[in-house]
Amino acid sequence: MALVCQSHLRDHAFTMQHTASRKMPLDAAEELKMNAALEQVHAVQIPTISPVVASLERVDKNYGPVRALNGVDFRVRAGEVVALLGPNGAGKTTAVKLLLGLLQPNSGKVRVFGGDPTNPENRMRTGAMLQVGRVPETLRVREHIDLFSTYYEKPMAPAEVLSVAGLENLKNRKFGDLSGGQKQRVLFALAICGDPDLLFLDEPTVGLDVEARRMLWDQIRQLVRRGKTVLLTTHYLQEADALADRVAVINKGEIIAEGTPSEIKAQTAGKKIRCITNISLGELRGIAGVTEIKEDREAVEIHTAEAEPVLRELLARDSSLSGLEVTSAGLEEAFLALTQEAGKNGSSN
């Protein structure tokens, strides 16, 4: 009996050892898989939220009986370009002047770099190009830059300022002798000559030709790549679409939409159909799904939420239809739709 037990124990031990020898490679393989998975998890970079460098918190601003801003909450984070869009009189310039410390709110908080925008240290870190800029016309371009540079502790090198603003060949020209677009470039140079961390650009490309405008866009992008932050107000919606990381739409003193350009455009998920057709405008307006018709020289532009059923109807009614183009709604269409909808809803000041 003892012999049987010993034999059984030996068999059991052998079985256990054999089983363990089979399992060990599997355990090791599983461990390798787990380690690899953990390395992948650690390798994933968790996105960090950049600090807020400028903000309006529940801000009201009145000009006498007129409410210019109504409970506005707005934030600009470090390293981004934010475009503030709105029709004339919407409150864009008021918001910028509050953040620059040129105006005081009736209520709410205005913060720049976590403090009062009128704080001298904070002002040293900001630059501004306002829509209505005035400088002495008898000074030369380089003299303006030299003068403004003395206002800052660590200004950008004058040669770099001239290069960034594309003014090397105009540095000895008097400001009063410059064209409108050239004056805009000088005002941009004065805004950046202090090498600011936060740059306010109010309609920066007004008066610039296409080439100069795109050159300025490239310089703004380079500033952002260096870690600068830009708050942009513009009527050129293409400019906002090309430059902005985020867009805020303001209307009648209230922020009515905010997000990336793609997110803003998605709020009007419409299509534009452009074509040359013999169908009358009245008949086009009667097609189901058509929301708006515009004449564009020899062609018509048709706005619709869904292009496919409208296209089928167009082709069924006009076999000679030509010049067909279908595009998604852009930032301009989204902007118009948002502001018109806000107007219909009676957004108050």
C-alpha positions as CSV (number, residue, x, y, z in Angstrom):
1,M,0.0,0.0,0.0
2,A,2.8,2.3,0.9
3,L,4.4,1.4,-2.4
4,V,1.3,2.3,-4.3
5,C,1.1,5.7,-2.5
6,Q,4.7,6.5,-3.2
7,S,4.1,5.6,-6.9
8,H,1.0,7.7,-7.0
9,L,2.8,10.6,-5.4
10,R,5.7,10.3,-7.9
11,D,3.2,10.3,-10.8
12,H,1.4,13.3,-9.3
13,A,4.6,15.2,-8.8
14,F,5.7,14.4,-12.4
15,T,2.3,15.5,-13.7
16,M,2.5,18.8,-11.7
17,Q,6.1,19.4,-13.0
18,H,5.1,18.6,-16.6
19,T,2.0,20.9,-16.4
20,A,4.1,23.7,-14.9
21,S,6.7,23.3,-17.6
22,R,3.9,23.6,-20.2
23,K,2.3,26.7,-18.5
24,M,5.5,28.6,-17.9
25,P,6.0,29.7,-21.5
26,L,2.4,30.7,-21.7
27,D,2.7,32.8,-18.5
28,A,5.8,34.4,-19.9
29,A,4.1,35.2,-23.2
30,E,1.1,36.7,-21.4
31,E,3.5,38.7,-19.2
32,L,5.2,40.0,-22.3
33,K,1.9,41.0,-23.8
34,M,0.9,42.8,-20.7
35,N,4.2,44.6,-20.5
36,A,3.8,45.7,-24.1
37,A,0.3,46.9,-23.5
38,L,1.4,48.9,-20.5
39,E,4.2,50.5,-22.5
40,Q,1.6,51.5,-25.1
41,V,-0.6,53.0,-22.4
42,H,2.3,54.9,-20.9
43,A,3.4,56.0,-24.4
44,V,0.0,57.7,-25.1
45,Q,0.4,61.3,-24.3
46,I,-2.5,62.6,-22.3
47,P,-3.4,66.0,-23.7
48,T,-2.8,68.8,-21.2
49,I,-5.1,71.9,-21.1
50,S,-3.2,75.1,-21.7
51,P,-3.5,77.8,-19.1
52,V,-5.9,80.6,-19.6
53,V,-4.1,83.8,-20.5
54,A,-7.0,86.2,-21.0
55,S,-10.7,85.9,-19.9
56,L,-14.0,87.7,-19.5
57,E,-16.1,86.3,-16.7
58,R,-19.8,87.2,-16.7
59,V,-18.9,90.6,-18.0
60,D,-21.4,93.4,-18.6
61,K,-20.5,96.6,-20.3
62,N,-22.8,99.5,-20.9
63,Y,-22.4,102.8,-22.9
64,G,-25.2,104.8,-21.2
65,P,-28.4,103.0,-21.9
66,V,-26.8,100.7,-24.6
67,R,-25.7,97.3,-23.4
68,A,-22.6,96.5,-25.4
69,L,-21.7,93.2,-23.6
70,N,-24.2,91.1,-21.7
71,G,-22.9,88.5,-19.3
72,V,-20.0,87.4,-21.6
73,D,-17.9,84.4,-20.7
74,F,-14.8,84.2,-22.9
75,R,-11.4,82.6,-22.5
76,V,-8.2,82.6,-24.6
77,R,-5.7,79.8,-23.8
78,A,-1.9,79.9,-24.2
79,G,-0.5,79.0,-27.6
80,E,-3.7,79.3,-29.6
81,V,-5.2,81.7,-32.2
82,V,-8.8,82.6,-31.3
83,A,-10.9,84.5,-33.8
84,L,-13.7,86.7,-32.4
85,L,-16.3,87.2,-35.1
86,G,-19.4,89.3,-35.2
87,P,-21.3,91.9,-37.2
88,N,-20.7,95.6,-36.8
89,G,-21.7,96.7,-33.3
90,A,-21.7,93.2,-31.9
91,G,-19.2,93.9,-29.1
92,K,-15.9,92.7,-30.6
93,T,-14.0,95.9,-30.1
94,T,-15.5,96.4,-26.6
95,A,-14.3,93.0,-25.6
96,V,-10.7,93.7,-26.9
97,K,-10.6,97.1,-25.2
98,L,-11.6,95.5,-21.9
99,L,-8.9,92.9,-22.2
100,L,-6.4,95.6,-22.9
101,G,-7.4,97.6,-19.9
102,L,-8.7,100.5,-22.0
103,L,-12.2,100.1,-20.6
104,Q,-13.6,98.9,-17.3
105,P,-16.6,96.6,-17.1
106,N,-19.8,97.5,-15.3
107,S,-19.8,94.1,-13.7
108,G,-17.9,90.8,-14.0
109,K,-14.2,90.1,-14.1
110,V,-11.5,90.8,-16.7
111,R,-8.2,88.9,-16.4
112,V,-5.0,88.9,-18.3
113,F,-2.2,86.5,-17.2
114,G,-4.3,85.9,-14.1
115,G,-4.4,89.5,-13.0
116,D,-5.6,93.0,-13.8
117,P,-5.0,93.9,-17.5
118,T,-3.8,97.4,-16.4
119,N,-1.0,95.9,-14.3
120,P,2.3,97.2,-15.9
121,E,3.8,93.7,-15.8
122,N,0.9,92.3,-17.8
123,R,1.0,95.1,-20.2
124,M,4.7,94.4,-20.9
125,R,3.6,91.0,-22.1
126,T,0.9,92.2,-24.5
127,G,0.9,93.8,-27.9
128,A,-2.0,95.3,-29.8
129,M,-2.8,96.3,-33.3
130,L,-6.1,98.2,-33.1
131,Q,-8.4,98.9,-36.1
132,V,-8.0,102.7,-35.6
133,G,-4.2,103.2,-35.0
134,R,-2.6,106.6,-35.1
135,V,1.1,107.4,-35.0
136,P,3.0,110.5,-36.1
137,E,3.2,110.7,-39.8
138,T,6.6,112.6,-40.0
139,L,8.6,109.8,-38.3
140,R,10.3,107.2,-40.4
141,V,9.4,103.5,-40.1
142,R,12.6,102.6,-38.3
143,E,12.2,105.5,-35.9
144,H,8.7,104.3,-34.9
145,I,10.1,100.8,-34.2
146,D,13.1,102.2,-32.3
147,L,10.7,104.4,-30.2
148,F,8.2,101.6,-29.4
149,S,11.0,99.2,-28.5
150,T,12.1,101.5,-25.7
151,Y,8.8,100.8,-24.0
152,Y,9.7,97.2,-23.3
153,E,12.4,95.5,-21.2
154,K,13.1,92.7,-23.7
155,P,12.0,93.9,-27.1
156,M,12.4,92.0,-30.3
157,A,15.5,93.1,-32.4
158,P,14.5,95.9,-34.8
159,A,16.0,94.0,-37.7
160,E,13.7,91.0,-36.9
161,V,10.7,93.3,-36.5
162,L,11.3,94.8,-39.9
163,S,11.8,91.3,-41.4
164,V,8.6,89.8,-39.8
165,A,6.5,92.7,-41.0
166,G,8.1,92.9,-44.5
167,L,9.3,96.4,-44.0
168,E,13.0,96.1,-44.8
169,N,12.7,98.2,-48.0
170,L,10.5,100.8,-46.3
171,K,12.4,101.4,-43.1
172,N,13.6,104.9,-44.2
173,R,10.2,105.9,-45.5
174,K,8.1,108.4,-43.5
175,F,4.8,106.9,-42.2
176,G,2.8,109.6,-43.9
177,D,4.2,108.7,-47.3
178,L,3.1,105.0,-47.0
179,S,0.1,103.4,-48.7
180,G,-2.8,102.1,-46.6
181,G,-1.6,98.6,-46.7
182,Q,2.0,99.6,-45.8
183,K,0.7,101.5,-42.8
184,Q,-1.1,98.4,-41.6
185,R,2.2,96.5,-41.8
186,V,3.9,99.2,-39.7
187,L,1.1,99.0,-37.1
188,F,1.6,95.2,-37.0
189,A,5.4,95.8,-36.5
190,L,4.7,98.1,-33.6
191,A,2.4,95.5,-32.0
192,I,5.1,92.8,-32.1
193,C,8.2,94.9,-31.3
194,G,7.9,94.1,-27.6
195,D,8.0,90.4,-28.4
196,P,4.6,89.9,-26.6
197,D,3.3,86.7,-25.2
198,L,-0.3,87.8,-26.0
199,L,-1.1,89.6,-29.3
200,F,-4.4,91.4,-30.0
201,L,-5.0,91.9,-33.7
202,D,-8.1,94.0,-34.6
203,E,-8.8,93.7,-38.4
204,P,-5.1,93.3,-39.1
205,T,-5.3,92.8,-42.9
206,V,-7.6,95.7,-43.8
207,G,-6.2,97.4,-46.9
208,L,-3.6,94.6,-47.6
209,D,-3.5,93.0,-51.1
210,V,-3.7,89.2,-51.4
211,E,0.0,88.6,-51.3
212,A,0.6,90.9,-48.3
213,R,-2.3,89.3,-46.5
214,R,-1.0,85.8,-46.9
215,M,2.5,86.9,-45.8
216,L,1.0,88.3,-42.6
217,W,-0.9,85.1,-42.1
218,D,2.4,83.2,-42.3
219,Q,4.0,85.5,-39.8
220,I,1.1,85.0,-37.4
221,R,1.5,81.3,-37.7
222,Q,5.3,81.6,-37.0
223,L,4.6,83.6,-33.9
224,V,2.2,80.9,-32.6
225,R,4.8,78.2,-33.3
226,R,7.1,80.2,-31.0
227,G,4.4,79.9,-28.2
228,K,2.7,83.2,-28.7
229,T,-1.1,83.6,-28.2
230,V,-3.2,85.6,-30.6
231,L,-6.7,87.1,-30.3
232,L,-7.9,88.0,-33.8
233,T,-11.0,90.1,-34.8
234,T,-11.7,90.2,-38.5
235,H,-14.4,90.6,-41.1
236,Y,-12.5,88.3,-43.4
237,L,-14.1,84.9,-42.5
238,Q,-11.6,83.2,-44.8
239,E,-8.9,84.7,-42.5
240,A,-10.5,83.2,-39.4
241,D,-10.9,79.9,-41.1
242,A,-7.3,79.8,-42.2
243,L,-5.7,80.9,-38.9
244,A,-7.9,80.2,-35.9
245,D,-7.8,77.2,-33.6
246,R,-11.0,78.4,-32.1
247,V,-13.8,80.7,-33.2
248,A,-16.2,82.6,-31.0
249,V,-19.2,84.3,-32.6
250,I,-20.6,87.3,-30.8
251,N,-23.9,89.0,-31.6
252,K,-25.7,91.8,-29.8
253,G,-23.2,91.6,-26.9
254,E,-23.5,87.8,-26.3
255,I,-21.4,84.8,-27.3
256,I,-23.8,82.7,-29.4
257,A,-21.4,80.0,-30.6
258,E,-17.9,78.8,-29.9
259,G,-15.7,76.0,-31.2
260,T,-13.2,75.0,-33.8
261,P,-13.9,76.3,-37.3
262,S,-15.0,72.8,-38.3
263,E,-17.4,72.7,-35.3
264,I,-18.8,76.1,-36.2
265,K,-19.3,75.1,-39.8
266,A,-21.0,71.8,-38.8
267,Q,-23.7,73.8,-37.1
268,T,-25.0,74.7,-40.6
269,A,-24.6,71.3,-42.3
270,G,-25.8,72.7,-45.6
271,K,-24.6,72.3,-49.2
272,K,-24.3,74.8,-52.1
273,I,-25.1,73.7,-55.6
274,R,-23.9,76.0,-58.4
275,C,-25.0,75.3,-61.9
276,I,-26.1,76.7,-65.2
277,T,-29.7,75.8,-65.9
278,N,-32.8,76.7,-68.0
279,I,-35.1,76.2,-64.9
280,S,-36.6,79.4,-63.8
281,L,-35.9,80.9,-60.4
282,G,-39.5,80.5,-59.3
283,E,-39.4,76.8,-60.3
284,L,-36.1,76.3,-58.5
285,R,-37.6,77.8,-55.3
286,G,-40.4,75.3,-55.5
287,I,-38.1,72.3,-55.4
288,A,-38.4,70.4,-52.1
289,G,-35.4,71.0,-49.8
290,V,-34.2,74.3,-51.5
291,T,-33.7,77.0,-48.8
292,E,-32.2,79.8,-50.8
293,I,-31.5,80.8,-54.4
294,K,-28.9,83.3,-55.6
295,E,-28.0,84.4,-59.1
296,D,-24.3,84.3,-59.9
297,R,-23.7,85.8,-63.3
298,E,-24.9,83.1,-65.8
299,A,-25.3,80.5,-63.1
300,V,-27.4,80.1,-60.0
301,E,-26.4,79.1,-56.5
302,I,-28.8,76.8,-54.7
303,H,-28.6,76.3,-50.9
304,T,-30.0,73.1,-49.4
305,A,-29.6,70.9,-46.4
306,E,-29.3,67.8,-48.5
307,A,-27.8,68.0,-52.0
308,E,-28.7,64.6,-53.4
309,P,-32.5,64.8,-53.8
310,V,-32.2,68.3,-55.1
311,L,-29.6,67.2,-57.7
312,R,-31.8,64.4,-58.9
313,E,-34.7,66.8,-59.3
314,L,-32.5,69.3,-61.2
315,L,-31.2,66.7,-63.6
316,A,-34.7,65.3,-64.2
317,R,-36.1,68.7,-65.1
318,D,-33.2,70.0,-67.2
319,S,-31.1,67.5,-69.2
320,S,-28.9,70.4,-70.5
321,L,-27.8,71.4,-67.0
322,S,-24.1,72.2,-66.9
323,G,-21.3,73.7,-64.8
324,L,-22.3,71.7,-61.8
325,E,-20.5,72.3,-58.6
326,V,-21.4,71.0,-55.1
327,T,-19.7,72.4,-52.0
328,S,-20.2,72.2,-48.3
329,A,-21.3,75.3,-46.4
330,G,-18.3,77.4,-45.3
331,L,-17.6,79.5,-42.3
332,E,-19.3,82.5,-43.9
333,E,-22.6,80.6,-44.3
334,A,-22.3,79.3,-40.7
335,F,-21.7,82.8,-39.5
336,L,-24.6,84.2,-41.3
337,A,-26.9,81.4,-40.2
338,L,-25.9,81.8,-36.6
339,T,-26.3,85.6,-36.4
340,Q,-29.6,85.5,-38.3
341,E,-31.0,82.8,-36.1
342,A,-29.9,84.8,-33.0
343,G,-31.7,87.8,-34.5
344,K,-34.9,85.7,-35.0
345,N,-34.7,84.5,-31.5
346,G,-34.5,88.0,-30.2
347,S,-31.1,87.8,-28.5
348,S,-31.0,90.9,-26.3
349,N,-28.3,93.3,-25.4
